[in-house]
Amino acid sequence: MSEMLWAKGLPLDEQLHAFTVGDDPLIDLQLLPFDAEGSAAHARMLSGCGLLPENEAKALVAALRRLNEQSERGELTITREQEDGHTALEVALTKELGPTGSRIHLARSRNDQVQTALRLWMRVRLLDLGEALGNCASVFVDFARTHSSTLLPGYTHMRRAMPSSWGMWGVAFAEGLLEELEQLPVLWSRIDKCPLGAAAGFGVPLKLNRERAAELLGFSRVQRSPIDVMNRLIVPARRRRIGRQRVNSSAMPRPAVATMANTADGTMPRPHVTLATKARYAPNVR
């Protein structure tokens, strides 16, 4: 059996196939654990809607858990014939579960499937980025405290002007990092929407419980418009929204950082970041 799900038994130009596949088999390895999580939530949602027998949903979730663990250990690979992680997962499920494995794609498209995996991946990376920014700012504060009395001339028009210190220099970088850190809750709010159920951009003619899928995956809400889901996938930078929307950033674990003083003496507070553990946002679908 061909591992290319789209194959129709027609001749295939190997060079054209290699060009279109590109580096997807390598890049998608990063998405495999998140693709498995999203698929497990999808299976449970289908079962809750009566679209998939409960025993089949449990078998799918158990198999996806094993595939997730294999991918995290680096034991699950994607062949050139499979092209991407979606096919690799579905082929593995079908080999283990037979026809039940292929039912994971019921009421779902590759479009909302990859969007979901990308959102889950971005959430983890966003928390990593916030922690890294906070830690880097703390290093600059330590540097500023250590060198608060080490003189450094301030320059104006390429000439020495006001006296300064290496401490003030370090604080400038710490303050800049904290300003960048303040933008992360806004980004979190934009990706904290579950795209599952949008299918190829127009939904599906089945009664799905999209809110349940969002809940299982730890999203705060559903991305309502299926077309908007696809717009974000295809041309996210070129779309413009009508009007402005106030962003509620409380949905993300907001970093708690101390206010930086404009001096570099020993009384300067040390910034710290209190981010919830990743487990709090990991999908509870196992």
BATORDO-312518 format. One record per residue: residue number from 1; x, y, z of N, C-alpha, C in turn. Coordinates in Angstrom, 1 decimal. Layout:
<sites>
NUM,X,Y,Z,X,Y,Z,X,Y,Z
...
</sites>
This chain:
<sites>
1,0.8,-1.2,0.0,0.0,0.0,0.0,0.9,1.2,0.0
2,0.6,2.2,-0.8,1.3,3.4,-0.9,1.1,4.2,0.4
3,2.2,4.9,0.9,2.1,5.7,2.1,1.7,7.1,1.8
4,1.6,7.4,0.5,1.1,8.8,0.1,-0.4,8.7,0.1
5,-1.1,9.3,1.0,-2.5,9.2,1.2,-3.3,9.8,0.0
6,-2.6,10.7,-0.7,-3.3,11.3,-1.9,-3.1,10.6,-3.2
7,-2.3,9.5,-3.1,-1.9,8.8,-4.4,-3.1,8.2,-5.1
8,-3.2,8.4,-6.4,-4.3,7.9,-7.2,-3.9,6.8,-8.2
9,-2.6,6.2,-8.0,-2.2,5.2,-8.9,-1.6,5.7,-10.2
10,-1.4,7.0,-10.3,-0.9,7.6,-11.6,0.6,7.8,-11.5
11,1.3,7.9,-12.6,2.8,8.0,-12.6,3.2,9.3,-11.8
12,4.3,9.2,-11.1,4.8,10.4,-10.3,6.1,10.8,-10.8
13,6.3,12.1,-11.0,7.6,12.7,-11.4,8.4,12.8,-10.1
14,9.5,12.1,-10.0,10.2,12.0,-8.8,10.9,13.4,-8.5
15,11.4,14.1,-9.5,12.0,15.4,-9.2,11.0,16.4,-8.7
16,9.8,16.4,-9.3,8.7,17.3,-8.9,8.3,16.9,-7.5
17,8.2,15.7,-7.2,7.8,15.2,-5.8,8.9,15.7,-4.8
18,10.1,15.5,-5.1,11.2,15.9,-4.2,11.2,17.4,-4.0
19,10.9,18.2,-5.0,10.8,19.6,-4.9,9.6,20.1,-4.0
20,8.5,19.5,-4.2,7.3,19.9,-3.4,7.4,19.4,-1.9
21,8.0,18.3,-1.7,8.2,17.8,-0.3,9.2,18.6,0.4
22,10.3,18.9,-0.2,11.3,19.8,0.4,11.9,19.2,1.7
23,11.9,20.0,2.8,12.5,19.5,4.1,11.3,19.2,5.0
24,10.1,19.0,4.6,9.0,18.8,5.5,9.2,17.6,6.4
25,9.8,16.5,5.9,10.0,15.3,6.8,10.9,15.6,8.0
26,11.8,16.6,7.8,12.7,17.0,8.9,12.0,18.0,9.8
27,11.4,19.0,9.2,10.8,20.1,9.9,9.6,19.6,10.8
28,8.8,18.7,10.2,7.6,18.2,10.9,7.9,17.4,12.1
29,9.2,16.9,12.3,9.5,16.2,13.5,9.3,17.0,14.7
30,9.4,18.3,14.6,9.1,19.2,15.8,7.7,19.2,16.1
31,6.8,19.0,15.1,5.4,19.1,15.3,4.7,17.8,15.7
32,5.4,16.7,15.6,4.8,15.4,15.8,4.2,15.2,17.2
33,4.8,15.6,18.3,4.2,15.4,19.6,2.9,16.3,19.7
34,2.9,17.5,19.1,1.8,18.4,19.2,0.7,17.9,18.3
35,1.0,17.3,17.1,0.1,16.7,16.2,-0.6,15.5,16.9
36,0.1,14.7,17.6,-0.5,13.6,18.3,-1.4,14.1,19.4
37,-1.1,15.1,20.1,-1.9,15.7,21.2,-3.2,16.2,20.6
38,-3.1,17.0,19.5,-4.3,17.5,18.9,-5.2,16.4,18.3
39,-4.6,15.3,17.8,-5.4,14.2,17.3,-6.1,13.5,18.4
40,-5.4,13.3,19.5,-6.1,12.6,20.6,-7.3,13.4,21.1
41,-7.1,14.7,21.2,-8.3,15.6,21.6,-9.4,15.5,20.6
42,-9.1,15.4,19.3,-10.1,15.3,18.3,-10.8,14.0,18.4
43,-10.1,12.9,18.7,-10.7,11.6,18.8,-11.7,11.6,20.0
44,-11.3,12.2,21.1,-12.2,12.3,22.3,-13.4,13.1,22.0
45,-13.2,14.2,21.3,-14.4,15.0,20.9,-15.4,14.3,20.0
46,-14.8,13.6,19.0,-15.7,12.8,18.1,-16.5,11.8,18.9
47,-15.9,11.1,19.8,-16.5,10.1,20.6,-17.7,10.8,21.5
48,-17.4,11.9,22.0,-18.4,12.6,22.8,-19.6,13.1,22.0
49,-19.4,13.3,20.7,-20.4,13.7,19.8,-21.2,12.5,19.2
50,-20.8,11.3,19.5,-21.4,10.1,19.0,-21.0,9.8,17.6
51,-19.9,10.4,17.1,-19.4,10.2,15.7,-18.3,9.1,15.7
52,-17.8,8.7,16.8,-16.8,7.6,16.9,-17.1,6.8,18.1
53,-17.1,5.4,18.0,-17.4,4.6,19.1,-16.4,4.8,20.2
54,-16.8,4.7,21.5,-15.9,5.0,22.6,-14.7,4.1,22.6
55,-14.9,2.8,22.3,-13.8,1.9,22.3,-12.7,2.2,21.3
56,-13.2,2.7,20.1,-12.2,3.1,19.1,-11.5,4.4,19.5
57,-12.2,5.3,20.1,-11.6,6.6,20.6,-10.5,6.3,21.6
58,-10.8,5.3,22.5,-9.8,5.0,23.5,-8.6,4.3,22.9
59,-8.8,3.5,21.9,-7.7,2.8,21.2,-6.9,3.8,20.5
60,-7.5,4.8,19.9,-6.8,5.9,19.2,-5.9,6.7,20.1
61,-6.5,7.1,21.3,-5.8,7.9,22.2,-4.6,7.1,22.8
62,-4.8,5.9,23.1,-3.7,5.1,23.6,-2.6,4.9,22.6
63,-2.9,4.7,21.3,-1.9,4.6,20.3,-1.2,5.9,20.1
64,-2.0,7.0,20.1,-1.3,8.4,20.0,-0.4,8.7,21.1
65,-0.8,8.2,22.3,0.1,8.4,23.4,1.5,7.7,23.2
66,1.4,6.5,22.7,2.7,5.8,22.4,3.5,6.5,21.3
67,2.8,6.9,20.3,3.5,7.6,19.2,4.1,9.0,19.7
68,3.3,9.6,20.6,3.9,10.9,21.2,5.2,10.6,21.9
69,5.2,9.5,22.7,6.4,9.2,23.5,7.5,8.8,22.6
70,7.2,8.1,21.5,8.2,7.7,20.5,8.8,9.0,19.9
71,8.0,9.9,19.5,8.5,11.1,18.9,9.3,12.0,19.8
72,9.0,12.0,21.1,9.7,12.8,22.0,11.1,12.1,22.3
73,11.2,10.8,22.1,12.5,10.1,22.2,13.3,10.1,20.9
74,12.7,10.7,19.9,13.3,10.7,18.6,13.3,9.4,17.8
75,12.4,8.5,18.2,12.3,7.2,17.6,11.3,7.1,16.5
76,10.4,8.1,16.3,9.5,8.2,15.2,10.0,9.0,14.1
77,10.0,8.4,12.9,10.6,9.1,11.8,9.5,9.4,10.7
78,9.8,10.3,9.8,8.9,10.6,8.7,9.7,10.3,7.4
79,9.2,9.4,6.6,9.8,9.0,5.4,9.5,10.0,4.3
80,10.3,9.9,3.2,10.1,10.8,2.1,8.8,10.5,1.4
81,8.4,9.2,1.4,7.1,8.9,0.8,5.9,9.4,1.6
82,6.1,9.5,2.9,5.0,10.0,3.8,4.9,11.5,3.7
83,6.0,12.2,3.4,6.0,13.6,3.1,5.9,14.5,4.3
84,5.0,14.2,5.3,4.8,15.1,6.4,4.4,14.3,7.7
85,4.4,15.0,8.8,4.0,14.3,10.0,2.6,13.8,10.1
86,1.7,14.5,9.4,0.3,14.1,9.4,0.1,12.7,8.9
87,0.8,12.5,7.7,0.7,11.2,7.1,1.4,10.1,7.9
88,2.5,10.5,8.5,3.3,9.5,9.3,2.4,9.0,10.5
89,1.7,9.9,11.1,0.8,9.5,12.3,-0.3,8.6,11.8
90,-0.9,9.0,10.7,-2.1,8.3,10.2,-1.7,6.9,9.7
91,-0.5,6.8,9.0,0.0,5.5,8.6,0.3,4.6,9.8
92,0.9,5.2,10.8,1.2,4.4,12.0,0.0,3.9,12.7
93,-1.0,4.8,12.8,-2.3,4.4,13.4,-3.0,3.3,12.7
94,-3.0,3.4,11.3,-3.7,2.5,10.5,-3.0,1.1,10.6
95,-1.7,1.1,10.6,-0.9,-0.1,10.7,-1.2,-0.8,12.1
96,-1.4,-0.1,13.1,-1.7,-0.7,14.4,-3.1,-1.0,14.6
97,-4.0,-0.1,14.2,-5.4,-0.3,14.5,-6.3,-0.7,13.3
98,-5.8,-0.7,12.1,-6.6,-1.1,11.0,-7.5,0.1,10.6
99,-8.7,-0.2,10.2,-9.6,0.9,9.7,-9.9,1.9,10.8
100,-9.8,1.6,12.1,-10.0,2.5,13.2,-9.0,3.7,13.0
101,-7.7,3.3,12.6,-6.7,4.4,12.5,-7.0,5.4,11.5
102,-7.7,5.1,10.4,-8.0,6.1,9.4,-9.2,7.0,9.8
103,-9.9,6.6,10.8,-11.1,7.4,11.3,-10.7,8.6,12.0
104,-9.4,8.7,12.4,-8.9,9.9,13.1,-9.1,11.2,12.2
105,-9.2,11.0,10.9,-9.4,12.1,10.0,-10.8,12.5,9.8
106,-11.7,11.9,10.5,-13.1,12.2,10.3,-13.4,13.7,10.8
107,-14.1,14.4,10.0,-14.5,15.8,10.4,-13.3,16.7,10.6
108,-12.2,16.4,9.9,-11.0,17.2,10.0,-10.3,17.3,8.7
109,-9.6,18.4,8.5,-8.8,18.6,7.3,-7.3,18.8,7.7
110,-6.4,18.6,6.7,-5.0,18.9,7.0,-4.8,20.4,7.5
111,-5.7,21.2,7.0,-5.6,22.6,7.3,-5.8,22.9,8.8
112,-6.9,22.5,9.3,-7.1,22.8,10.8,-6.2,21.9,11.6
113,-5.8,20.8,11.1,-4.9,19.9,11.8,-3.5,20.5,12.0
114,-3.0,21.1,11.0,-1.6,21.7,11.1,-1.7,23.0,11.9
115,-2.8,23.7,11.7,-3.0,25.0,12.5,-3.0,24.7,14.0
116,-3.7,23.6,14.4,-3.8,23.2,15.8,-2.4,22.8,16.3
117,-1.7,22.0,15.6,-0.3,21.6,16.0,0.6,22.8,16.1
118,0.5,23.7,15.2,1.3,24.9,15.2,1.0,25.8,16.4
119,-0.3,25.9,16.8,-0.7,26.7,17.9,-0.1,26.1,19.2
120,-0.2,24.8,19.3,0.3,24.1,20.5,1.8,24.3,20.6
121,2.5,24.2,19.5,3.9,24.3,19.5,4.3,25.8,19.9
122,3.6,26.7,19.3,3.9,28.1,19.6,3.6,28.5,21.1
123,2.6,27.9,21.7,2.4,28.1,23.1,3.6,27.7,24.0
124,4.1,26.5,23.7,5.3,26.1,24.5,6.5,27.0,24.2
125,6.7,27.3,23.0,7.8,28.2,22.7,7.7,29.6,23.2
126,6.5,30.0,23.3,6.2,31.4,23.9,6.6,31.4,25.4
127,6.2,30.3,26.1,6.6,30.2,27.5,8.1,30.1,27.7
128,8.7,29.4,26.8,10.2,29.3,26.8,10.8,30.6,26.6
129,10.3,31.4,25.6,10.8,32.7,25.3,10.6,33.7,26.5
130,9.5,33.6,27.1,9.3,34.5,28.3,10.2,34.2,29.4
131,10.5,32.9,29.6,11.4,32.5,30.7,12.8,33.0,30.3
132,13.2,32.8,29.1,14.5,33.2,28.6,14.7,34.7,28.7
133,13.7,35.5,28.3,13.8,36.9,28.4,14.0,37.4,29.9
134,13.2,36.8,30.8,13.3,37.1,32.2,14.7,36.8,32.7
135,15.2,35.6,32.4,16.5,35.2,32.9,17.6,36.1,32.4
136,17.5,36.5,31.1,18.5,37.3,30.5,18.5,38.7,31.2
137,17.3,39.2,31.4,17.2,40.5,32.1,17.8,40.4,33.5
138,17.6,39.3,34.2,18.2,39.1,35.5,19.7,39.1,35.5
139,20.3,38.6,34.4,21.7,38.6,34.3,22.3,40.0,34.1
140,21.5,40.8,33.3,22.0,42.2,33.2,21.8,43.0,34.5
141,20.8,42.6,35.3,20.7,43.3,36.6,21.8,42.9,37.5
142,22.2,41.6,37.5,23.3,41.2,38.3,24.6,41.9,37.9
143,24.8,42.1,36.5,25.9,42.8,36.0,25.9,44.2,36.5
144,24.7,44.9,36.4,24.6,46.3,36.8,24.9,46.5,38.3
145,24.4,45.5,39.1,24.7,45.6,40.5,26.2,45.5,40.8
146,26.8,44.6,40.1,28.2,44.3,40.4,29.1,45.5,39.9
147,28.7,46.2,38.9,29.5,47.3,38.3,28.8,48.6,38.5
148,28.0,48.8,39.5,27.3,50.0,39.7,28.2,51.2,40.0
149,29.4,51.0,40.4,30.4,52.0,40.7,31.5,52.1,39.7
150,31.4,51.3,38.7,32.5,51.3,37.6,32.1,52.3,36.6
151,33.0,53.4,36.5,32.7,54.5,35.7,32.7,54.2,34.2
152,31.8,54.9,33.5,31.8,54.8,32.1,31.3,56.1,31.5
153,32.1,56.8,30.7,31.6,58.1,30.2,30.4,58.0,29.3
154,29.5,58.9,29.4,28.4,59.0,28.5,28.8,59.9,27.3
155,28.4,59.5,26.1,28.9,60.3,24.9,27.7,61.0,24.3
156,28.0,62.2,23.9,27.0,63.0,23.1,27.7,63.6,21.9
157,27.2,63.3,20.7,27.8,63.7,19.5,29.3,63.3,19.4
158,29.5,62.0,19.8,30.8,61.4,19.7,31.8,62.0,20.6
159,31.4,62.8,21.6,32.3,63.4,22.6,31.8,63.0,24.0
160,32.8,62.8,24.9,32.5,62.5,26.2,31.7,63.6,26.9
161,30.6,63.2,27.6,29.7,64.2,28.2,29.5,63.9,29.7
162,28.3,63.5,30.0,27.9,63.2,31.4,28.6,61.9,31.9
163,29.0,61.9,33.1,29.6,60.6,33.7,28.5,59.6,33.9
164,28.8,58.4,33.6,27.8,57.3,33.8,28.5,56.1,34.4
165,28.0,54.9,34.3,28.6,53.7,34.9,28.2,52.5,34.0
166,28.9,51.5,34.2,28.6,50.2,33.5,27.3,49.7,34.1
167,26.9,50.1,35.3,25.7,49.7,35.9,24.5,50.2,35.1
168,24.6,51.5,34.8,23.5,52.1,34.0,23.4,51.5,32.6
169,24.6,51.2,32.0,24.6,50.5,30.7,23.9,49.1,30.8
170,24.1,48.4,31.9,23.5,47.1,32.0,22.0,47.2,32.2
171,21.6,48.2,33.0,20.1,48.4,33.3,19.4,48.7,32.0
172,20.0,49.5,31.1,19.4,49.8,29.8,19.0,48.5,29.0
173,19.8,47.5,29.0,19.5,46.3,28.3,18.4,45.5,29.1
174,18.5,45.5,30.4,17.5,44.8,31.2,16.1,45.5,30.9
175,16.1,46.8,30.9,14.8,47.5,30.7,14.2,47.2,29.3
176,15.1,47.2,28.3,14.6,46.8,27.0,14.0,45.4,26.9
177,14.7,44.5,27.6,14.2,43.1,27.6,12.8,43.0,28.2
178,12.7,43.8,29.3,11.4,43.7,30.0,10.3,44.3,29.2
179,10.6,45.3,28.4,9.6,45.9,27.5,9.2,44.9,26.4
180,10.1,44.1,25.9,9.8,43.0,25.0,8.9,42.0,25.7
181,9.2,41.7,26.9,8.5,40.7,27.7,7.0,41.1,27.8
182,6.8,42.4,27.9,5.4,42.9,28.1,4.5,42.6,26.8
183,5.2,42.3,25.7,4.4,42.0,24.5,3.9,40.6,24.4
184,4.5,39.7,25.2,4.2,38.3,25.1,2.7,37.9,25.4
185,2.1,38.6,26.4,0.7,38.3,26.7,-0.2,38.6,25.5
186,0.1,39.7,24.8,-0.7,40.0,23.6,-0.6,38.9,22.6
187,0.6,38.4,22.3,0.8,37.3,21.4,0.1,36.1,21.8
188,0.2,35.8,23.1,-0.5,34.6,23.7,-2.0,34.7,23.4
189,-2.6,35.9,23.6,-4.0,36.0,23.4,-4.4,35.8,22.0
190,-3.5,36.1,21.0,-3.9,35.9,19.6,-3.8,34.4,19.2
191,-3.0,33.6,19.9,-2.9,32.2,19.5,-3.7,31.3,20.4
192,-4.3,31.9,21.4,-5.1,31.1,22.4,-6.5,30.8,21.9
193,-6.6,30.4,20.7,-7.9,30.0,20.1,-7.8,28.7,19.4
194,-8.7,27.8,19.6,-8.6,26.5,19.0,-9.2,26.5,17.6
195,-8.4,26.1,16.6,-8.9,26.1,15.2,-9.5,24.8,14.8
196,-9.5,23.7,15.6,-10.1,22.4,15.3,-11.5,22.6,14.9
197,-12.0,22.0,13.9,-13.3,22.1,13.4,-13.5,23.0,12.2
198,-12.5,23.8,11.9,-12.6,24.7,10.8,-12.4,23.9,9.5
199,-11.9,22.7,9.6,-11.6,21.8,8.4,-10.8,22.6,7.3
200,-11.3,22.6,6.1,-10.5,23.3,5.0,-10.9,24.7,4.8
201,-11.7,25.3,5.8,-12.0,26.7,5.7,-13.5,27.0,5.7
202,-14.3,25.9,5.7,-15.7,26.1,5.6,-16.5,25.2,6.6
203,-15.8,24.7,7.6,-16.4,23.8,8.6,-16.8,22.4,7.9
204,-17.6,21.7,8.7,-18.0,20.3,8.2,-19.5,20.2,8.5
205,-20.2,19.4,7.7,-21.7,19.2,7.8,-22.0,18.2,8.9
206,-21.3,18.3,10.0,-21.5,17.5,11.2,-21.6,18.3,12.4
207,-22.3,17.8,13.4,-22.5,18.6,14.7,-21.3,18.3,15.6
208,-20.3,19.2,15.6,-19.1,19.0,16.4,-19.3,19.8,17.7
209,-18.5,19.4,18.7,-18.4,20.1,19.9,-17.0,20.8,20.0
210,-16.9,21.9,19.3,-15.6,22.5,19.2,-15.1,23.1,20.5
211,-16.0,23.4,21.4,-15.7,23.9,22.7,-15.0,22.8,23.5
212,-15.5,21.6,23.3,-14.9,20.5,24.1,-13.4,20.2,23.6
213,-13.2,20.3,22.3,-11.8,20.2,21.8,-10.9,21.2,22.3
214,-11.4,22.5,22.3,-10.6,23.6,22.9,-10.3,23.4,24.3
215,-11.3,22.9,25.1,-11.1,22.6,26.5,-10.0,21.5,26.7
216,-10.1,20.5,26.0,-9.1,19.4,26.1,-7.7,19.8,25.8
217,-7.6,20.7,24.9,-6.2,21.2,24.5,-5.8,22.4,25.3
218,-6.6,22.9,26.2,-6.1,24.0,27.0,-6.3,25.4,26.4
219,-7.1,25.5,25.3,-7.3,26.8,24.7,-8.5,27.5,25.5
220,-8.4,28.8,25.6,-9.5,29.5,26.4,-10.8,29.6,25.6
221,-10.7,29.5,24.2,-11.8,29.7,23.4,-11.6,29.1,22.0
222,-12.7,29.1,21.3,-12.7,28.5,19.9,-12.5,29.7,18.9
223,-11.7,29.5,17.9,-11.6,30.4,16.8,-12.8,30.3,15.9
224,-13.8,31.2,16.0,-15.1,31.0,15.5,-15.2,30.8,14.0
225,-14.5,31.7,13.3,-14.7,31.7,11.8,-13.7,30.7,11.2
226,-14.3,29.7,10.5,-13.4,28.8,9.7,-12.5,29.5,8.7
227,-13.1,30.5,8.0,-12.4,31.2,7.0,-11.2,32.0,7.6
228,-11.5,32.6,8.8,-10.4,33.3,9.5,-9.3,32.4,9.9
229,-9.6,31.1,10.2,-8.5,30.1,10.5,-7.6,30.0,9.3
230,-8.2,29.8,8.1,-7.4,29.6,6.9,-6.6,30.9,6.5
231,-7.2,32.1,6.8,-6.5,33.3,6.5,-5.3,33.5,7.3
232,-5.4,33.0,8.6,-4.2,33.1,9.4,-3.1,32.1,9.0
233,-3.5,31.0,8.3,-2.6,30.0,7.9,-1.9,30.5,6.6
234,-2.6,31.2,5.7,-2.1,31.5,4.4,-1.4,32.9,4.3
235,-2.2,33.9,4.8,-1.6,35.3,4.6,-1.8,36.0,6.0
236,-1.2,35.5,7.1,-1.4,36.2,8.4,-0.9,37.6,8.4
237,0.2,37.9,7.7,0.8,39.3,7.8,0.1,40.3,6.9
238,-0.8,39.8,6.0,-1.4,40.8,5.1,-2.8,41.1,5.4
239,-3.4,40.3,6.4,-4.7,40.6,6.7,-4.8,41.8,7.6
240,-5.9,42.5,7.6,-6.1,43.6,8.5,-7.5,43.5,9.1
241,-7.6,43.7,10.4,-8.9,43.6,11.0,-9.6,44.9,10.9
242,-10.9,44.9,10.9,-11.7,46.1,10.9,-11.9,46.6,12.4
243,-11.5,47.8,12.7,-11.6,48.3,14.0,-10.5,47.8,14.9
244,-10.6,48.1,16.2,-9.6,47.6,17.1,-10.2,46.9,18.2
245,-9.5,45.9,18.7,-10.1,45.1,19.8,-9.2,45.2,21.0
246,-9.8,45.4,22.1,-9.0,45.5,23.4,-8.5,44.1,23.7
247,-7.2,43.9,23.9,-6.7,42.6,24.2,-6.7,42.3,25.7
248,-7.3,41.2,26.0,-7.3,40.8,27.4,-6.1,39.8,27.6
249,-5.0,40.3,28.2,-3.8,39.5,28.3,-3.8,38.7,29.6
250,-4.9,38.7,30.4,-4.9,37.9,31.6,-4.9,36.4,31.3
251,-5.2,36.0,30.0,-5.3,34.6,29.7,-3.9,33.9,29.7
252,-2.8,34.7,29.5,-1.5,34.1,29.6,-0.9,34.3,31.0
253,-0.1,33.3,31.4,0.6,33.5,32.7,1.5,34.7,32.6
254,1.0,35.8,33.1,1.7,37.1,32.9,3.0,37.1,33.8
255,4.1,37.4,33.2,5.4,37.5,34.0,5.3,38.6,35.0
256,5.7,38.3,36.2,5.7,39.3,37.3,7.1,39.8,37.4
257,7.3,41.0,37.0,8.7,41.6,36.9,8.7,42.9,37.8
258,9.8,43.0,38.5,10.0,44.2,39.3,10.2,45.4,38.4
259,9.8,46.6,38.8,10.1,47.8,38.0,11.5,48.2,38.2
260,12.2,48.5,37.1,13.6,48.8,37.1,13.7,50.3,37.4
261,14.7,50.6,38.4,15.0,52.0,38.7,15.9,52.5,37.6
262,16.0,53.8,37.6,16.8,54.4,36.5,18.3,54.7,37.1
263,18.6,54.0,38.1,19.9,54.1,38.7,20.5,52.7,38.8
264,21.8,52.6,39.1,22.4,51.3,39.2,23.1,51.1,40.6
265,22.4,51.4,41.6,23.0,51.2,42.9,22.5,49.9,43.6
266,22.9,49.6,44.8,22.6,48.4,45.4,21.1,48.2,45.7
267,20.3,49.2,45.7,18.9,49.1,46.0,18.0,48.7,44.9
268,18.6,48.5,43.7,17.8,48.2,42.5,17.2,46.8,42.7
269,15.9,46.7,42.5,15.2,45.4,42.6,15.6,44.4,41.5
270,15.6,43.2,41.9,16.0,42.1,40.9,14.7,41.7,40.2
271,14.7,41.7,38.8,13.4,41.3,38.2,13.3,39.8,38.3
272,12.1,39.3,38.3,11.9,37.8,38.4,10.7,37.5,37.6
273,10.6,36.3,37.0,9.5,35.9,36.2,8.9,34.7,36.9
274,7.6,34.8,37.1,6.8,33.7,37.7,5.9,33.1,36.6
275,6.4,32.2,35.8,5.5,31.5,34.8,5.0,30.2,35.3
276,3.8,29.9,35.0,3.2,28.6,35.4,4.0,27.5,34.6
277,4.0,26.3,35.2,4.7,25.2,34.6,4.0,24.9,33.3
278,4.8,24.3,32.3,4.2,24.0,31.1,3.1,22.9,31.2
279,3.2,22.1,32.3,2.2,21.1,32.5,0.8,21.7,32.6
280,0.7,22.9,33.1,-0.6,23.5,33.3,-1.3,23.8,31.9
281,-0.5,24.0,30.9,-1.0,24.3,29.6,-1.0,23.1,28.6
282,-0.3,22.0,29.1,-0.3,20.8,28.3,-1.7,20.2,28.1
283,-2.0,19.7,26.9,-3.3,19.1,26.7,-3.6,17.9,27.6
284,-4.7,17.9,28.3,-5.0,16.8,29.2,-5.9,15.8,28.4
285,-5.2,15.1,27.5,-6.0,14.2,26.7,-5.4,12.8,26.7
286,-4.6,12.5,27.6,-4.0,11.2,27.6,-4.7,10.2,28.6
</sites>
